[in-house]
């Protein structure tokens, strides 16, 4: 097998190396897989840089999610030809991966492997945001920033399943018609004028939930749109600025401030709950109701080109690696 390994933390383009590796004999409960696709996520790059929430022992291989095909199995739940995703970090930037069968989720036949490779993080995060803290009533509003992100797009596509309306903030005006075409109910610019327009749209008493992936002033705009007792959920920090919460929003509106890390949910949830969520999401992918844009796909030996594409200003969608 080959894998993109790093022996020190640093800029991915400088520390990653494509290296050959050998695997020992397959043990009981283990599964060997050929990697069909693995996305390059911001968290993957942070992992290599040493700035992620957890640090691996070195040398290490990045890759939070991916789609693979079983080529050998000593787990009775899987057989050659099955296609799966990885529910825990599995070092997926590789041609082949060996894992315990217990961390795999078997996919329905015929699912697009590129879409499946992106199923673990963004769609599940969006579904947990919509249902994991308080399931809003049909017709209620949720508000979110970074609506053009992978999670934001998934929220827009999944909200109609619950009858929920979405108010989305974006930084660039050209994104507004694109997200409205995706199904967003209202999209406004992430500034003071956009906040005023959002208040007029959402009305009283306000939104049930707010999804924050930015921080700083953008997060405060979301708080100002919440109804009394509303829940503000932070799952990202793109602006790298902390939340500053006015006392009045806590005292007089009794807002709840929560956080979401999908990795922690997977660790804590029951196998039955995890299976139910991913089965639901996989069905939506199969019907075309839940799709994430793919910019480009690169073989492992072209990883430098893939990293450059991730940084490109004209990129539209995820960049993926294939084994």
ROSE-285077 format. One line per field, with one value per atom (N, C-alpha, C): x, y, z. Coordinates in steps of 0.02 Angstrom, whole numbers, plus 50000, padded with zeros to 5 digits. Last residue first. Example, Ala and Ser with C-alpha at 12.3 -4.5 7.8 and 13.67 -1.06 7.14 Angstrom:
<pts>
px	(50642,50684,50645,50660,50615,50660)
py	(49888,49947,50002,49716,49775,49835)
pz	(50354,50357,50394,50390,50390,50390)
</pts>
This chain:
<pts>
px	(49627,49681,49711,49601,49580,49640,49547,49601,49571,49454,49459,49521,49390,49443,49452,49224,49277,49328,49182,49168,49231,49269,49198,49183,49403,49379,49305,49464,49407,49381,49572,49516,49455,49649,49632,49570,49680,49693,49672,49652,49614,49621,49751,49681,49638,49862,49859,49788,49828,49834,49831,49833,49770,49772,49966,49917,49850,50016,50036,49987,49964,49938,49958,49975,49968,49943,49974,50039,50036,49836,49880,49946,49737,49769,49818,49599,49670,49694,49457,49482,49553,49359,49406,49429,49238,49278,49322,49079,49147,49184,48949,48986,49057,48839,48891,48933,48665,48726,48775,48519,48575,48639,48432,48408,48463,48464,48486,48463,48438,48383,48403,48559,48538,48482,48559,48609,48586,48454,48447,48498,48510,48450,48441,48613,48630,48570,48538,48577,48595,48481,48439,48477,48598,48551,48506,48649,48685,48642,48550,48567,48600,48552,48490,48505,48683,48660,48598,48680,48726,48703,48585,48573,48617,48651,48586,48570,48766,48772,48706,48743,48736,48745,48868,48803,48802,49003,48956,48889,49072,49101,49049,48991,49001,49028,49008,48942,48949,49143,49121,49053,49137,49178,49156,49065,49033,49072,49042,49098,49073,48960,48953,49018,48896,48947,48934,48789,48811,48865,48701,48760,48788,48540,48583,48641,48469,48496,48540,48384,48397,48423,48353,48329,48344,48403,48334,48307,48532,48486,48414,48593,48588,48535,48583,48557,48551,48645,48573,48544,48783,48748,48673,48842,48816,48775,48978,48906,48884,49088,49079,49004,49184,49116,49117,49341,49298,49228,49398,49383,49333,49418,49467,49460,49329,49359,49414,49289,49326,49360,49254,49281,49322,49114,49174,49195,49002,49034,49096,48890,48953,48985,48724,48770,48831,48604,48658,48712,48433,48496,48546,48314,48343,48412,48255,48267,48298,48180,48197,48202,48251,48194,48217,48390,48359,48299,48459,48401,48363,48570,48518,48455,48648,48617,48560,48692,48648,48612,48776,48717,48667,48876,48832,48769,48942,48907,48858,48997,48949,48909,49090,49029,48976,49154,49158,49091,49110,49132,49129,49081,49126,49154,48978,49042,49095,48829,48886,48949,48660,48719,48778,48520,48570,48633,48342,48411,48456,48226,48230,48303,48214,48232,48238,48070,48138,48151,47934,47980,48054,47955,47949,47916,48061,48007,48010,48136,48121,48064,48140,48118,48095,48188,48123,48096,48311,48261,48192,48374,48359,48306,48392,48349,48328,48483,48418,48368,48590,48556,48488,48629,48601,48564,48680,48621,48587,48790,48735,48672,48826,48844,48784,48823,48842,48870,48681,48752,48765,48560,48579,48653,48432,48504,48520,48297,48320,48395,48284,48225,48244,48378,48377,48316,48391,48333,48330,48479,48489,48429,48444,48429,48436,48499,48427,48405,48633,48605,48529,48642,48662,48631,48605,48561,48579,48717,48647,48603,48847,48825,48750,48872,48862,48840,48898,48831,48819,48981,48985,48916,48959,49003,49003,48796,48855,48897,48671,48718,48776,48505,48576,48616,48370,48396,48471,48254,48324,48337,48121,48143,48214,48071,48103,48126,48023,47978,48005,48114,48084,48033,48158,48133,48096,48212,48144,48115,48346,48293,48223,48435,48402,48343,48487,48454,48414,48541,48490,48452,48635,48579,48523,48725,48686,48627,48776,48738,48697,48842,48787,48744,48941,48887,48828,49020,48990,48932,48973,49016,48981,48885,48914,48961,48852,48803,48830,48909,48950,48906,48770,48821,48863,48593,48661,48706,48437,48483,48553,48274,48341,48385,48100,48162,48223,47957,48003,48066,47890,47877,47923,47884,47876,47857,47994,47929,47925,48160,48113,48047,48225,48198,48145,48370,48298,48271,48483,48478,48406,48481,48514,48507,48430,48388,48417,48517,48446,48404,48643,48625,48550,48635,48637,48621,48636,48578,48577,48763,48702,48641,48845,48847,48783,48813,48796,48797,48863,48792,48771,49006,48961,48887,49055,49064,49009,49018,49027,49022,49012,48950,48960,49107,49096,49036,49102,49164,49156,48980,48986,49048,49015,48968,48973,49101,49126,49080,49023,49076,49104,48849,48908,48965,48771,48784,48848,48751,48739,48753,48692,48720,48703,48725,48679,48712,48870,48830,48780,48910,48900,48850,49030,48958,48949,49155,49131,49055,49210,49209,49182,49208,49161,49160,49312,49247,49198,49465,49416,49348,49560,49527,49486,49672,49650,49621,49674,49667,49646,49760,49725,49725,49811,49782,49740,49767,49807,49773,49702,49743,49793,49639,49613,49652,49645,49704,49689,49528,49555,49615,49416,49477,49512,49258,49311,49372,49180,49147,49197,49200,49234,49202,49092,49125,49153,49094,49084,49111,49041,49067,49047,49087,49047,49082,49186,49138,49094,49200,49228,49174,49099,49127,49154,49055,49077,49108,49024,48977,48995,49128,49070,49020,49289,49232,49170,49394,49387,49336,49409,49376,49379,49459,49468,49438,49408,49444,49460,49281,49311,49345,49311,49281,49318,49274,49317,49278,49278,49238,49285,49309,49322,49274,49389,49333,49352,49510,49455,49400,49671,49612,49557,49851,49789,49731,49967,49931,49866,50127,50055,50028,50273,50240,50166,50190,50222,50266,50030,50100,50129,49925,49943,50015,49827,49888,49906,49671,49710,49772,49629,49615,49651,49763,49697,49689,49888,49845,49775,49976,49982,49939,49965,50000,50012,49886,49955,49996,49768,49797,49871,49737,49755,49790,49702,49761,49784,49587,49643,49707,49504,49528,49587,49472,49514,49543,49488,49450,49497,49486,49534,49493,49404,49408,49465,49435,49440,49447,49391,49394,49399,49423,49394,49398,49542,49511,49487,49510,49540,49504,49530,49491,49535,49512,49556,49513,49465,49442,49494,49460,49486,49462,49421,49383,49406,49583,49512,49478,49701,49682,49605,49803,49739,49718,49980,49922,49859,50036,50042,49981,50075,50028,50041,50193,50171,50125,50204,50198,50175,50281,50257,50256,50228,50274,50240,50231,50197,50245,50235,50273,50230,50216,50186,50233,50278,50295,50265,50239,50310,50326,50104,50141,50215,50067,50057,50098,50176,50136,50128,50186,50205,50157,50260,50205,50230,50337,50340,50280,50308,50352,50363,50166,50207,50244,50110,50131,50168,50001,50030,50046,50038,50002,50039,50014,50046,50004,50042,50000,50044)
py	(50325,50278,50247,50499,50430,50384,50648,50603,50534,50796,50730,50695,50952,50918,50850,51019,50981,50956,51180,51113,51081,51268,51262,51192,51385,51318,51319,51504,51488,51417,51510,51555,51539,51363,51405,51448,51271,51341,51389,51152,51169,51243,51151,51163,51182,51119,51184,51201,50990,51041,51111,50930,50931,50985,50942,50977,50982,50857,50927,50969,50732,50766,50840,50640,50710,50752,50516,50542,50613,50494,50509,50540,50583,50523,50543,50694,50685,50617,50784,50722,50710,50933,50893,50833,50982,51023,50980,50935,50909,50953,50981,50992,50965,50860,50908,50918,50827,50821,50877,50762,50786,50774,50711,50767,50797,50600,50664,50724,50479,50510,50576,50452,50408,50440,50550,50553,50512,50500,50566,50576,50380,50379,50446,50428,50392,50389,50482,50526,50492,50365,50419,50464,50297,50267,50320,50385,50377,50340,50375,50439,50429,50237,50269,50334,50218,50184,50217,50297,50313,50282,50227,50296,50316,50103,50107,50178,50133,50108,50113,50289,50217,50195,50419,50394,50318,50452,50447,50414,50459,50421,50406,50542,50473,50430,50662,50630,50557,50687,50671,50637,50716,50660,50639,50833,50772,50710,50946,50914,50845,51089,51025,51006,51185,51169,51101,51322,51252,51243,51431,51426,51356,51494,51438,51435,51646,51606,51549,51734,51666,51620,51862,51815,51743,51927,51942,51894,51869,51884,51888,51851,51795,51808,51974,51917,51855,52058,52061,52002,52037,52011,52008,51985,52038,52008,51884,51881,51939,51843,51894,51903,51707,51733,51785,51742,51712,51741,51707,51758,51728,51640,51632,51688,51632,51698,51696,51497,51520,51587,51393,51459,51488,51283,51303,51372,51264,51203,51219,51323,51336,51270,51367,51310,51327,51432,51454,51400,51425,51389,51410,51529,51498,51469,51600,51529,51493,51709,51695,51619,51682,51693,51683,51760,51704,51727,51863,51839,51784,51887,51939,51918,51777,51781,51831,51814,51756,51759,51920,51932,51874,51852,51896,51912,51786,51746,51788,51899,51857,51814,51946,51985,51944,51786,51858,51892,51640,51675,51750,51535,51591,51621,51449,51420,51473,51424,51469,51431,51422,51379,51424,51434,51471,51427,51407,51384,51429,51482,51430,51411,51661,51594,51545,51760,51749,51677,51780,51794,51786,51909,51889,51821,51895,51922,51899,51855,51806,51829,51975,51910,51863,52074,52084,52019,52018,52030,52039,52019,51955,51964,52155,52117,52051,52177,52211,52175,52097,52082,52115,52161,52094,52075,52277,52281,52213,52222,52254,52262,52062,52129,52160,51948,51945,52012,51958,51969,51971,51823,51894,51898,51720,51727,51801,51613,51682,51682,51476,51519,51593,51373,51419,51464,51293,51283,51328,51317,51255,51240,51444,51390,51322,51510,51510,51455,51491,51457,51457,51571,51501,51462,51700,51662,51588,51723,51725,51686,51734,51669,51666,51864,51818,51748,51929,51935,51884,51849,51875,51873,51794,51852,51885,51751,51738,51801,51678,51733,51709,51621,51607,51671,51544,51611,51605,51417,51436,51508,51324,51376,51399,51152,51210,51259,51027,51083,51148,50929,50942,50998,50932,50868,50877,51061,51048,50981,51042,51078,51064,50987,50943,50977,51093,51036,50992,51179,51204,51147,51093,51118,51141,51079,51021,51042,51209,51182,51121,51212,51258,51234,51113,51103,51148,51174,51108,51095,51350,51295,51228,51449,51419,51361,51500,51457,51424,51566,51522,51474,51557,51592,51541,51535,51509,51557,51501,51549,51520,51434,51427,51477,51459,51479,51454,51350,51392,51406,51259,51330,51376,51132,51151,51225,51164,51148,51167,51096,51151,51127,50997,50992,51047,51035,51045,51040,50961,51005,51023,50883,50857,50899,50932,50888,50870,51018,51027,50988,50971,51040,51049,50842,50851,50922,50873,50839,50846,50934,50971,50939,50824,50885,50926,50738,50719,50779,50811,50795,50777,50824,50881,50863,50683,50745,50796,50569,50564,50631,50590,50581,50588,50594,50656,50650,50472,50490,50552,50478,50437,50456,50554,50582,50543,50460,50526,50559,50345,50343,50412,50344,50375,50376,50187,50256,50281,50053,50103,50175,49990,49978,50035,50081,50049,50041,50043,50087,50049,50010,49982,50026,50086,50087,50064,50039,50047,50050,50004,50076,50090,49867,49903,49978,49812,49818,49860,49900,49856,49866,49921,49945,49889,49971,49915,49942,50035,50047,49983,50097,50044,50060,50218,50174,50120,50363,50304,50264,50446,50470,50416,50395,50377,50406,50366,50378,50362,50359,50295,50306,50413,50429,50365,50329,50359,50371,50279,50320,50351,50266,50258,50306,50176,50236,50223,50049,50073,50144,49913,49982,50013,49745,49794,49862,49669,49703,49753,49545,49580,49608,49584,49537,49575,49602,49630,49576,49542,49591,49619,49461,49429,49479,49505,49527,49499,49488,49439,49464,49520,49533,49473,49614,49555,49571,49723,49674,49611,49843,49787,49740,50009,49945,49888,50170,50115,50054,50342,50285,50231,50451,50423,50366,50559,50521,50495,50608,50600,50555,50604,50577,50561,50572,50610,50576,50474,50483,50521,50495,50485,50496,50448,50474,50456,50527,50531,50470,50527,50507,50506,50673,50602,50590,50780,50771,50697,50869,50811,50805,50988,50976,50916,51049,51019,51005,51090,51140,51113,51017,51012,51061,51007,51067,51062,50895,50892,50950,50947,50887,50882,51046,51065,51008,50962,51005,51028,50903,50861,50902,51013,50978,50932,51045,51090,51056,50893,50938,50986,50812,50852,50904,50649,50722,50753,50503,50534,50609,50351,50425,50448,50217,50243,50318,50111,50177,50200,49946,49989,50056,49869,49906,49942,49738,49774,49806,49723,49726,49765,49619,49673,49667,49511,49573,49629,49442,49432,49500,49518,49489,49482,49491,49516,49480,49516,49475,49502,49691,49622,49582,49793,49775,49704,49918,49849,49836,50063,50032,49960,50199,50130,50102,50370,50317,50249,50533,50472,50414,50656,50613,50552,50821,50759,50722,50943,50886,50820,51039,51032,50969,51043,51036,51024,51065,51001,50991,51137,51151,51086,51028,51085,51094,50899,50944,51003,50754,50813,50857,50656,50638,50697,50602,50658,50638,50513,50517,50582,50442,50509,50519,50275,50323,50388,50118,50183,50229,49940,50000,50062)
pz	(49794,49808,49745,49772,49760,49768,49854,49834,49820,49813,49841,49814,49856,49820,49854,49851,49883,49832,49777,49803,49831,49677,49691,49713,49670,49685,49701,49646,49603,49615,49731,49744,49702,49794,49737,49752,49891,49906,49851,49827,49887,49903,49730,49710,49770,49805,49772,49752,49841,49893,49863,49713,49751,49805,49680,49639,49676,49779,49779,49737,49745,49805,49807,49646,49626,49685,49700,49680,49652,49722,49778,49756,49597,49625,49680,49627,49609,49635,49576,49606,49581,49609,49571,49611,49669,49625,49580,49706,49698,49649,49819,49757,49761,49886,49900,49836,49906,49866,49886,49933,49974,49935,49843,49885,49928,49773,49745,49785,49827,49790,49758,49891,49837,49795,49992,49939,49878,50069,50038,49982,50111,50069,50034,50193,50131,50084,50298,50255,50189,50353,50329,50280,50389,50341,50310,50483,50420,50367,50586,50555,50487,50617,50594,50558,50662,50602,50573,50779,50724,50659,50855,50835,50777,50869,50836,50813,50941,50872,50835,51030,51025,50953,51048,51029,51026,51073,51129,51111,50953,51009,51062,50878,50856,50912,50952,50949,50928,50929,50997,50996,50792,50816,50886,50785,50763,50785,50904,50870,50850,50956,50922,50888,51096,51046,51016,51151,51148,51095,51246,51204,51208,51255,51271,51221,51318,51264,51292,51390,51415,51360,51369,51318,51338,51482,51461,51408,51504,51559,51535,51379,51426,51479,51322,51285,51329,51416,51408,51371,51402,51461,51451,51243,51286,51344,51212,51223,51267,51095,51146,51154,51044,51054,51109,50960,51010,51010,50796,50846,50895,50678,50732,50783,50578,50589,50642,50591,50531,50541,50685,50705,50648,50723,50686,50708,50793,50769,50728,50912,50877,50857,50926,50924,50882,51025,50980,50983,51049,51059,51004,51139,51080,51093,51241,51253,51194,51124,51194,51207,50959,51004,51076,50877,50913,50954,50822,50785,50822,50899,50897,50860,50867,50933,50934,50739,50747,50814,50772,50730,50737,50842,50878,50838,50738,50788,50827,50675,50639,50688,50765,50754,50718,50820,50815,50806,50718,50778,50769,50621,50607,50671,50627,50607,50598,50710,50703,50685,50698,50686,50667,50801,50763,50759,50818,50822,50780,50807,50858,50871,50786,50763,50821,50840,50820,50800,50862,50917,50899,50738,50808,50814,50590,50631,50703,50479,50532,50576,50401,50373,50428,50484,50451,50424,50517,50570,50540,50392,50424,50478,50371,50325,50356,50476,50475,50430,50433,50497,50499,50316,50313,50376,50372,50328,50322,50441,50479,50437,50364,50387,50421,50266,50337,50359,50158,50172,50247,50149,50155,50168,50093,50100,50100,50127,50123,50135,50098,50099,50095,49988,50045,50041,49876,49919,49980,49777,49814,49860,49740,49693,49727,49849,49841,49793,49820,49878,49877,49703,49702,49760,49742,49697,49695,49838,49857,49808,49796,49822,49834,49763,49708,49731,49885,49855,49800,50018,49950,49917,50143,50139,50071,50209,50168,50163,50312,50300,50257,50295,50289,50275,50359,50347,50350,50321,50333,50314,50397,50352,50372,50404,50436,50383,50375,50368,50397,50374,50439,50435,50246,50271,50337,50233,50208,50231,50289,50326,50299,50199,50246,50282,50122,50088,50135,50219,50172,50139,50277,50317,50271,50170,50192,50235,50164,50107,50127,50289,50274,50216,50274,50322,50306,50172,50163,50210,50158,50179,50165,50136,50076,50094,50259,50226,50163,50369,50327,50287,50487,50448,50409,50507,50505,50469,50587,50556,50559,50564,50592,50555,50597,50564,50602,50580,50618,50577,50501,50490,50529,50623,50552,50547,50763,50736,50662,50788,50779,50748,50908,50840,50830,50987,50991,50920,50965,51023,51039,50849,50909,50971,50729,50770,50838,50663,50654,50704,50700,50714,50712,50647,50720,50739,50511,50540,50615,50496,50481,50514,50531,50571,50560,50426,50495,50541,50314,50320,50392,50355,50343,50348,50388,50427,50415,50306,50379,50414,50168,50206,50281,50071,50109,50156,50010,50044,50087,49943,50004,50044,49832,49881,49947,49775,49791,49842,49753,49803,49820,49747,49717,49768,49777,49798,49766,49745,49694,49714,49900,49834,49787,50052,50005,49937,50156,50114,50071,50322,50256,50217,50418,50404,50332,50539,50470,50468,50657,50642,50572,50666,50709,50693,50594,50562,50601,50608,50639,50605,50455,50516,50546,50333,50374,50438,50168,50240,50273,50023,50059,50134,49984,49933,49964,50083,50068,50013,50186,50130,50110,50299,50233,50174,50441,50399,50326,50510,50486,50439,50633,50595,50575,50611,50652,50608,50512,50563,50612,50342,50405,50456,50229,50252,50321,50098,50167,50174,49999,50002,50069,49970,50008,50005,49911,49868,49904,50036,49979,49933,50182,50135,50075,50355,50292,50248,50474,50448,50380,50517,50484,50455,50479,50518,50483,50399,50453,50504,50226,50289,50336,50083,50126,50194,50019,49978,50017,50018,50054,50005,49973,49953,49987,50049,50029,50008,50074,50052,50027,50215,50150,50136,50340,50311,50242,50386,50433,50405,50360,50328,50377,50376,50386,50351,50462,50399,50414,50543,50542,50472,50643,50583,50582,50783,50717,50705,50856,50861,50790,50830,50824,50844,50930,50892,50889,50923,50946,50901,50866,50936,50965,50759,50771,50845,50727,50758,50771,50651,50724,50761,50517,50542,50617,50506,50482,50510,50558,50588,50569,50466,50534,50570,50359,50353,50422,50411,50391,50387,50429,50489,50472,50295,50335,50397,50195,50239,50275,50054,50092,50130,50046,50037,50076,49958,50024,50014,49875,49876,49948,49883,49822,49818,49950,49955,49887,49992,49941,49945,50151,50103,50053,50268,50221,50167,50436,50366,50326,50586,50543,50472,50660,50669,50624,50670,50681,50694,50552,50616,50621,50413,50436,50501,50429,50413,50446,50408,50433,50414,50268,50320,50343,50221,50220,50279,50116,50182,50173,50031,50030,50101,50032,50052,50047,49994,49974,49985,50121,50076,50058,50187,50164,50115,50214,50257,50233,50120,50136,50174,50110,50048,50060,50248,50214,50151,50362,50304,50264,50508,50467,50409,50605,50592,50551,50532,50575,50558,50446,50502,50550,50359,50381,50444,50212,50282,50296,50113,50121,50195,50061,50103,50104,49980,49984,50027,50000,50000,50000)
</pts>
